[in-house]
Amino acid sequence: MNINDIDIYPDKINLNDLHYIECGDGWKDLIIDLFSEIAPQISTKKESIKILQIKEKYGQLRVYFSSDKYNENINNIIYKYENLSKKICELCGDKSTIVTSGWIKNLCNSCYTNSK
């Protein structure tokens, strides 16, 4: 996944410190939906959030950010999408389950079979 693919709110969600995304393309729509829900929470041009890292950890999406001021709604939205990622294949975006084979991954049956 390319950073430009998710840079849909450059005036509100700053991706300048995000050098790469450490998860599969299957979560791209999830990340776009996440940003679409976060953007209205940012009320002024002076306010923005800075995305520091987007990655997979223990089979689910993780989004780390910093903000000019604390906003509990943004924290709750990110938590919601991290939980939603537990049911979406990281590689293709289909319905999935958590699988372990040394690493904890979130894959659909087809992607799991193809990854062996």
N, CA and C atoms as an extended XYZ file, in Angstrom:
348
Properties=species:S:1:pos:R:3:atomname:S:1:resname:S:1:resid:I:1 pbc="F F F"
N         0.846       -1.176        0.000 N   MET     1
C         0.000        0.000        0.000 CA  MET     1
C         0.893        1.241        0.000 C   MET     1
N         0.533        2.199       -0.817 N   ASN     2
C         1.282        3.434       -0.942 CA  ASN     2
C         0.661        4.507       -0.046 C   ASN     2
N         1.471        5.345        0.540 N   ILE     3
C         0.966        6.416        1.400 CA  ILE     3
C         0.031        7.336        0.628 C   ILE     3
N         0.329        7.601       -0.638 N   ASN     4
C        -0.526        8.473       -1.450 CA  ASN     4
C        -1.938        7.914       -1.603 C   ASN     4
N        -2.094        6.599       -1.498 N   ASP     5
C        -3.414        5.972       -1.605 CA  ASP     5
C        -4.349        6.375       -0.468 C   ASP     5
N        -3.786        6.739        0.665 N   ILE     6
C        -4.624        7.059        1.834 CA  ILE     6
C        -4.550        8.532        2.232 C   ILE     6
N        -3.833        9.334        1.476 N   ASP     7
C        -3.666       10.758        1.801 CA  ASP     7
C        -4.859       11.549        1.272 C   ASP     7
N        -6.018       11.364        1.900 N   ILE     8
C        -7.258       11.940        1.381 CA  ILE     8
C        -7.699       13.190        2.132 C   ILE     8
N        -7.077       13.489        3.258 N   TYR     9
C        -7.395       14.687        4.042 CA  TYR     9
C        -6.101       15.391        4.453 C   TYR     9
N        -5.306       15.855        3.480 N   PRO    10
C        -3.988       16.413        3.827 CA  PRO    10
C        -4.042       17.653        4.714 C   PRO    10
N        -5.165       18.380        4.701 N   ASP    11
C        -5.279       19.568        5.543 CA  ASP    11
C        -5.632       19.233        6.992 C   ASP    11
N        -6.095       18.023        7.249 N   LYS    12
C        -6.498       17.635        8.601 CA  LYS    12
C        -5.673       16.488        9.171 C   LYS    12
N        -5.254       15.568        8.302 N   ILE    13
C        -4.505       14.386        8.747 CA  ILE    13
C        -3.132       14.426        8.082 C   ILE    13
N        -2.122       14.701        8.881 N   ASN    14
C        -0.760       14.893        8.399 CA  ASN    14
C        -0.046       13.541        8.324 C   ASN    14
N         0.392       13.184        7.117 N   LEU    15
C         1.114       11.925        6.911 CA  LEU    15
C         2.598       12.157        6.629 C   LEU    15
N         3.103       13.373        6.848 N   ASN    16
C         4.490       13.700        6.505 CA  ASN    16
C         5.519       12.863        7.261 C   ASN    16
N         5.208       12.434        8.480 N   ASP    17
C         6.146       11.625        9.264 CA  ASP    17
C         5.937       10.125        9.082 C   ASP    17
N         4.977        9.772        8.242 N   LEU    18
C         4.704        8.360        7.957 CA  LEU    18
C         5.541        7.961        6.751 C   LEU    18
N         6.583        7.169        6.969 N   HIS    19
C         7.507        6.830        5.891 CA  HIS    19
C         7.054        5.613        5.086 C   HIS    19
N         6.362        4.714        5.705 N   TYR    20
C         5.819        3.543        5.024 CA  TYR    20
C         4.708        2.948        5.872 C   TYR    20
N         3.920        2.096        5.237 N   ILE    21
C         2.797        1.446        5.909 CA  ILE    21
C         3.151       -0.022        6.059 C   ILE    21
N         3.052       -0.547        7.267 N   GLU    22
C         3.474       -1.914        7.555 CA  GLU    22
C         2.287       -2.862        7.682 C   GLU    22
N         1.429       -2.846        6.662 N   CYS    23
C         0.329       -3.807        6.616 CA  CYS    23
C        -0.069       -4.007        5.163 C   CYS    23
N        -0.872       -5.036        4.920 N   GLY    24
C        -1.253       -5.385        3.565 CA  GLY    24
C        -2.337       -4.492        2.982 C   GLY    24
N        -2.505       -4.604        1.663 N   ASP    25
C        -3.485       -3.804        0.926 CA  ASP    25
C        -4.928       -4.110        1.312 C   ASP    25
N        -5.166       -5.240        1.935 N   GLY    26
C        -6.524       -5.605        2.328 CA  GLY    26
C        -7.141       -4.655        3.344 C   GLY    26
N        -6.324       -3.900        4.038 N   TRP    27
C        -6.828       -2.950        5.031 CA  TRP    27
C        -6.900       -1.523        4.498 C   TRP    27
N        -6.598       -1.319        3.211 N   LYS    28
C        -6.608        0.043        2.648 CA  LYS    28
C        -7.968        0.712        2.819 C   LYS    28
N        -9.049        0.033        2.448 N   ASP    29
C       -10.385        0.633        2.583 CA  ASP    29
C       -10.715        0.917        4.044 C   ASP    29
N       -10.261        0.054        4.927 N   LEU    30
C       -10.480        0.253        6.364 CA  LEU    30
C        -9.771        1.532        6.839 C   LEU    30
N        -8.556        1.749        6.378 N   ILE    31
C        -7.795        2.938        6.760 CA  ILE    31
C        -8.446        4.196        6.181 C   ILE    31
N        -8.912        4.122        4.943 N   ILE    32
C        -9.607        5.259        4.330 CA  ILE    32
C       -10.885        5.581        5.105 C   ILE    32
N       -11.638        4.551        5.469 N   ASP    33
C       -12.850        4.763        6.284 CA  ASP    33
C       -12.499        5.374        7.643 C   ASP    33
N       -11.420        4.910        8.232 N   LEU    34
C       -10.942        5.457        9.506 CA  LEU    34
C       -10.665        6.950        9.370 C   LEU    34
N        -9.906        7.332        8.346 N   PHE    35
C        -9.580        8.741        8.141 CA  PHE    35
C       -10.836        9.564        7.842 C   PHE    35
N       -11.782        8.966        7.113 N   SER    36
C       -13.034        9.667        6.806 CA  SER    36
C       -13.845        9.947        8.059 C   SER    36
N       -13.711        9.087        9.045 N   GLU    37
C       -14.422        9.294       10.305 CA  GLU    37
C       -13.662       10.243       11.236 C   GLU    37
N       -12.345       10.252       11.141 N   ILE    38
C       -11.539       11.140       11.976 CA  ILE    38
C       -11.620       12.590       11.496 C   ILE    38
N       -11.578       12.815       10.195 N   ALA    39
C       -11.487       14.174        9.642 CA  ALA    39
C       -12.536       15.145       10.192 C   ALA    39
N       -13.814       14.756       10.304 N   PRO    40
C       -14.795       15.701       10.851 CA  PRO    40
C       -14.571       16.053       12.328 C   PRO    40
N       -13.769       15.273       13.018 N   GLN    41
C       -13.472       15.542       14.427 CA  GLN    41
C       -12.477       16.698       14.588 C   GLN    41
N       -11.818       17.052       13.484 N   ILE    42
C       -10.818       18.112       13.516 CA  ILE    42
C       -11.504       19.392       13.060 C   ILE    42
N       -11.679       20.309       13.993 N   SER    43
C       -12.607       21.417       13.771 CA  SER    43
C       -12.001       22.665       13.141 C   SER    43
N       -10.722       22.909       13.320 N   THR    44
C       -10.147       24.151       12.797 CA  THR    44
C        -8.955       23.856       11.904 C   THR    44
N        -8.592       24.843       11.091 N   LYS    45
C        -7.423       24.675       10.219 CA  LYS    45
C        -6.133       24.584       11.023 C   LYS    45
N        -6.128       25.179       12.209 N   LYS    46
C        -4.935       25.145       13.052 CA  LYS    46
C        -4.741       23.784       13.703 C   LYS    46
N        -5.815       23.038       13.817 N   GLU    47
C        -5.761       21.731       14.471 CA  GLU    47
C        -5.528       20.651       13.420 C   GLU    47
N        -4.721       19.680       13.741 N   SER    48
C        -4.530       18.523       12.873 CA  SER    48
C        -3.995       17.379       13.727 C   SER    48
N        -4.016       16.199       13.147 N   ILE    49
C        -3.340       15.085       13.810 CA  ILE    49
C        -2.224       14.611       12.896 C   ILE    49
N        -1.216       14.080       13.483 N   LYS    50
C        -0.058       13.586       12.749 CA  LYS    50
C        -0.021       12.077       12.914 C   LYS    50
N        -0.135       11.361       11.806 N   ILE    51
C        -0.045        9.902       11.839 CA  ILE    51
C         1.429        9.520       11.860 C   ILE    51
N         1.831        8.793       12.872 N   LEU    52
C         3.230        8.418       13.044 CA  LEU    52
C         3.543        7.029       12.499 C   LEU    52
N         2.572        6.115       12.635 N   GLN    53
C         2.816        4.738       12.196 CA  GLN    53
C         1.490        4.034       11.956 C   GLN    53
N         1.461        3.255       10.872 N   ILE    54
C         0.334        2.362       10.571 CA  ILE    54
C         0.940        0.996       10.331 C   ILE    54
N         0.486        0.003       11.093 N   LYS    55
C         1.076       -1.319       10.944 CA  LYS    55
C         0.129       -2.408       11.422 C   LYS    55
N         0.523       -3.632       11.169 N   GLU    56
C        -0.151       -4.809       11.710 CA  GLU    56
C         0.636       -5.241       12.930 C   GLU    56
N        -0.077       -5.529       13.995 N   LYS    57
C         0.562       -6.071       15.200 CA  LYS    57
C        -0.398       -7.050       15.837 C   LYS    57
N         0.072       -8.261       16.069 N   TYR    58
C        -0.736       -9.331       16.657 CA  TYR    58
C        -2.037       -9.553       15.891 C   TYR    58
N        -1.969       -9.449       14.573 N   GLY    59
C        -3.120       -9.765       13.733 CA  GLY    59
C        -4.156       -8.673       13.597 C   GLY    59
N        -3.839       -7.476       14.055 N   GLN    60
C        -4.800       -6.393       13.862 CA  GLN    60
C        -4.086       -5.080       13.551 C   GLN    60
N        -4.853       -4.156       13.007 N   LEU    61
C        -4.354       -2.845       12.631 CA  LEU    61
C        -3.952       -2.059       13.873 C   LEU    61
N        -2.840       -1.330       13.758 N   ARG    62
C        -2.418       -0.398       14.796 CA  ARG    62
C        -2.136        0.943       14.118 C   ARG    62
N        -2.666        2.004       14.712 N   VAL    63
C        -2.445        3.354       14.204 CA  VAL    63
C        -1.942        4.205       15.372 C   VAL    63
N        -0.732        4.751       15.209 N   TYR    64
C        -0.145        5.599       16.237 CA  TYR    64
C        -0.125        7.029       15.716 C   TYR    64
N        -0.506        7.976       16.582 N   PHE    65
C        -0.609        9.364       16.142 CA  PHE    65
C        -0.255       10.322       17.266 C   PHE    65
N        -0.057       11.575       16.898 N   SER    66
C         0.062       12.646       17.878 CA  SER    66
C        -0.883       13.760       17.446 C   SER    66
N        -1.269       14.578       18.417 N   SER    67
C        -2.248       15.631       18.146 CA  SER    67
C        -1.914       16.867       18.963 C   SER    67
N        -2.343       18.014       18.450 N   ASP    68
C        -2.131       19.269       19.171 CA  ASP    68
C        -2.880       19.278       20.496 C   ASP    68
N        -4.046       18.662       20.500 N   LYS    69
C        -4.818       18.586       21.735 CA  LYS    69
C        -5.493       17.223       21.817 C   LYS    69
N        -5.722       16.771       23.035 N   TYR    70
C        -6.321       15.462       23.252 CA  TYR    70
C        -7.777       15.461       22.784 C   TYR    70
N        -8.134       14.424       22.037 N   ASN    71
C        -9.507       14.276       21.561 CA  ASN    71
C        -9.912       12.818       21.778 C   ASN    71
N       -10.734       12.581       22.771 N   GLU    72
C       -11.144       11.214       23.100 CA  GLU    72
C       -11.909       10.560       21.953 C   GLU    72
N       -12.649       11.350       21.180 N   ASN    73
C       -13.381       10.794       20.036 CA  ASN    73
C       -12.435       10.164       19.024 C   ASN    73
N       -11.311       10.816       18.761 N   ILE    74
C       -10.335       10.258       17.819 CA  ILE    74
C        -9.771        8.953       18.362 C   ILE    74
N        -9.443        8.919       19.648 N   ASN    75
C        -8.961        7.667       20.254 CA  ASN    75
C        -9.985        6.551       20.092 C   ASN    75
N       -11.255        6.858       20.339 N   ASN    76
C       -12.311        5.849       20.232 CA  ASN    76
C       -12.510        5.380       18.793 C   ASN    76
N       -12.408        6.290       17.845 N   ILE    77
C       -12.548        5.914       16.428 CA  ILE    77
C       -11.414        4.979       16.020 C   ILE    77
N       -10.201        5.313       16.402 N   ILE    78
C        -9.056        4.447       16.062 CA  ILE    78
C        -9.224        3.078       16.710 C   ILE    78
N        -9.626        3.045       17.951 N   TYR    79
C        -9.863        1.772       18.640 CA  TYR    79
C       -10.923        0.946       17.906 C   TYR    79
N       -11.981        1.600       17.471 N   LYS    80
C       -13.054        0.920       16.726 CA  LYS    80
C       -12.506        0.255       15.457 C   LYS    80
N       -11.691        0.974       14.694 N   TYR    81
C       -11.162        0.420       13.446 CA  TYR    81
C       -10.085       -0.632       13.698 C   TYR    81
N        -9.350       -0.507       14.776 N   GLU    82
C        -8.406       -1.559       15.134 CA  GLU    82
C        -9.174       -2.850       15.421 C   GLU    82
N       -10.305       -2.741       16.092 N   ASN    83
C       -11.127       -3.926       16.365 CA  ASN    83
C       -11.777       -4.479       15.106 C   ASN    83
N       -12.229       -3.601       14.214 N   LEU    84
C       -12.818       -4.064       12.952 CA  LEU    84
C       -11.806       -4.852       12.125 C   LEU    84
N       -10.545       -4.480       12.211 N   SER    85
C        -9.516       -5.148       11.416 CA  SER    85
C        -9.350       -6.621       11.787 C   SER    85
N        -9.796       -7.001       12.979 N   LYS    86
C        -9.682       -8.397       13.415 CA  LYS    86
C       -10.509       -9.338       12.550 C   LYS    86
N       -11.447       -8.798       11.775 N   LYS    87
C       -12.343       -9.625       10.959 CA  LYS    87
C       -12.130       -9.429        9.468 C   LYS    87
N       -11.040       -8.733        9.096 N   ILE    88
C       -10.774       -8.429        7.690 CA  ILE    88
C        -9.383       -8.923        7.329 C   ILE    88
N        -9.300       -9.677        6.243 N   CYS    89
C        -8.012      -10.198        5.785 CA  CYS    89
C        -7.080       -9.044        5.441 C   CYS    89
N        -5.913       -9.085        6.013 N   GLU    90
C        -4.914       -8.039        5.787 CA  GLU    90
C        -4.448       -7.991        4.333 C   GLU    90
N        -4.502       -9.106        3.635 N   LEU    91
C        -3.981       -9.158        2.270 CA  LEU    91
C        -5.003       -8.802        1.200 C   LEU    91
N        -6.255       -9.303        1.350 N   CYS    92
C        -7.235       -9.104        0.270 CA  CYS    92
C        -8.491       -8.343        0.685 C   CYS    92
N        -8.741       -8.193        1.982 N   GLY    93
C        -9.907       -7.455        2.450 CA  GLY    93
C       -11.159       -8.291        2.667 C   GLY    93
N       -11.090       -9.591        2.408 N   ASP    94
C       -12.246      -10.464        2.652 CA  ASP    94
C       -12.401      -10.749        4.145 C   ASP    94
N       -13.517      -11.389        4.491 N   LYS    95
C       -13.753      -11.814        5.881 CA  LYS    95
C       -12.651      -12.792        6.284 C   LYS    95
N       -12.197      -12.679        7.521 N   SER    96
C       -11.052      -13.498        7.926 CA  SER    96
C       -11.147      -13.934        9.374 C   SER    96
N       -10.143      -14.682        9.761 N   THR    97
C        -9.944      -15.050       11.159 CA  THR    97
C        -8.460      -14.918       11.470 C   THR    97
N        -8.157      -14.817       12.726 N   ILE    98
C        -6.757      -14.765       13.165 CA  ILE    98
C        -6.163      -16.164       13.045 C   ILE    98
N        -4.997      -16.253       12.428 N   VAL    99
C        -4.301      -17.541       12.314 CA  VAL    99
C        -2.900      -17.382       12.892 C   VAL    99
N        -2.369      -18.477       13.381 N   THR   100
C        -1.002      -18.450       13.891 CA  THR   100
C        -0.203      -19.562       13.232 C   THR   100
N         0.969      -19.200       12.815 N   SER   101
C         1.931      -20.176       12.298 CA  SER   101
C         3.315      -19.628       12.610 C   SER   101
N         3.544      -19.411       13.876 N   GLY   102
C         4.751      -18.725       14.310 CA  GLY   102
C         4.478      -17.240       14.496 C   GLY   102
N         3.756      -16.636       13.561 N   TRP   103
C         3.335      -15.242       13.632 CA  TRP   103
C         1.817      -15.205       13.721 C   TRP   103
N         1.285      -14.221       14.392 N   ILE   104
C        -0.164      -14.034       14.426 CA  ILE   104
C        -0.525      -13.156       13.230 C   ILE   104
N        -1.373      -13.653       12.353 N   LYS   105
C        -1.786      -12.930       11.149 CA  LYS   105
C        -3.296      -12.970       11.053 C   LYS   105
N        -3.839      -12.068       10.277 N   ASN   106
C        -5.269      -12.009       10.045 CA  ASN   106
C        -5.502      -12.263        8.560 C   ASN   106
N        -5.885      -13.493        8.226 N   LEU   107
C        -5.997      -13.899        6.828 CA  LEU   107
C        -7.300      -14.653        6.581 C   LEU   107
N        -7.814      -14.521        5.361 N   CYS   108
C        -8.945      -15.352        4.953 CA  CYS   108
C        -8.400      -16.745        4.609 C   CYS   108
N        -9.292      -17.703        4.402 N   ASN   109
C        -8.848      -19.073        4.102 CA  ASN   109
C        -7.989      -19.133        2.850 C   ASN   109
N        -8.398      -18.407        1.805 N   SER   110
C        -7.666      -18.429        0.541 CA  SER   110
C        -6.253      -17.860        0.698 C   SER   110
N        -6.118      -16.727        1.337 N   CYS   111
C        -4.796      -16.120        1.526 CA  CYS   111
C        -3.935      -16.972        2.455 C   CYS   111
N        -4.544      -17.586        3.458 N   TYR   112
C        -3.797      -18.458        4.350 CA  TYR   112
C        -3.247      -19.663        3.584 C   TYR   112
N        -4.092      -20.272        2.751 N   THR   113
C        -3.666      -21.414        1.940 CA  THR   113
C        -2.545      -21.007        0.985 C   THR   113
N        -2.678      -19.858        0.347 N   ASN   114
C        -1.674      -19.389       -0.598 CA  ASN   114
C        -0.380      -18.949        0.075 C   ASN   114
N        -0.413      -18.650        1.358 N   SER   115
C         0.784      -18.204        2.057 CA  SER   115
C         1.672      -19.359        2.537 C   SER   115
N         1.126      -20.571        2.459 N   LYS   116
C         1.902      -21.748        2.921 CA  LYS   116
C         2.969      -22.110        1.938 C   LYS   116
